[in-house]
Structures are given as structure tokens and as C-alpha cells.
Amino acid sequence: MPEDRKIVEFERLGSTLILIPSGQFTEFRDHDIRNAYNDAYRMVTQPEVRHLLVDFSRMAYFGSTFVGILIRLAKKVRGDGGQAVLCHLSDDMREMMNRLMLLENPRIESSWKFFATRQDALAFLGSESTG
């Protein structure tokens, strides 16, 4: 793997941290994935960050390791009163998350809302932060 290739890129828009994973997580070493998770966790703990949006427009598939990361990040954001949402899920990703009952399941705390586009997700988060 080239050194300059990042597992995850970050953007901030207001109080929303946007996490953009790229590539296939199976291509990365465990410690690289842990480092990316640690970076993301540090960022969601910043007081000015309230919401998390994970944009999958640059990734076609993820496995159980990434599902665990999503659950931990969502728990942290929601524990601080924010929302955690997903956008640009591939059909395979959506199917896996549905099988795990992690999409829009009100009975599960770590369930995620998902949106077709980043704009739809940001519109939802904007309405959440204003009321």
C-alpha cells in the first residue's frame, strides 16, 4: 500500500464531522485501521463536533471490522446528544447492515439512518441541530 494513501479522509462542515473512507478495508493493515479509528474518535470528541456523517462514495464494500468502528463512533456521538448517519451505501453494504439490523432499527441504539446523497444527510443533520 502506498504511504500517501489514506484509509479515511475527514471534512468538517459546521458541527458535522464528515468521514470519507476509501478503498477496501481488506487492503489495509490492522494497525492502520486502528489508527484511522483513533483519529476519527479524537475528532468526534472535539466539543465543536456534534454530528457524524460517514460518506461511502469512495468505498464499495466494508467488513465486520468497519462495522465495529461505525458502532463505536455512533455510540460516542449519540452519547453526546448528536446524530450519526450514512450516505452513498452500495447495495452490498446496505444488505449487510440490514442483515445485522443496523439500519433504521429503532430498537437498537447503534442503528444508523442512511441517505442516498451527502446533501440529503446534511439536510437531515441541519434540521436535527436546529430543533
Number of C-alpha atoms within 10 A of each C-alpha: 8 5 5 6 10 16 18 18 14 14 11 15 10 11 18 22 22 24 19 19 22 19 17 14 20 13 9 13 10 12 9 13 19 13 12 18 19 14 13 20 17 10 17 23 14 11 9 13 18 21 27 28 23 22 25 22 16 14 17 17 19 18 12 10 13 16 15 11 18 19 16 14 21 25 18 17 19 16 10 15 11 19 22 27 24 22 21 20 22 15 11 12 17 16 13 18 17 14 10 11 16 20 20 16 13 12 9 11 13 19 22 21 16 21 17 14 16 20 11 13 22 20 11 15 21 15 9 12 14 6 5
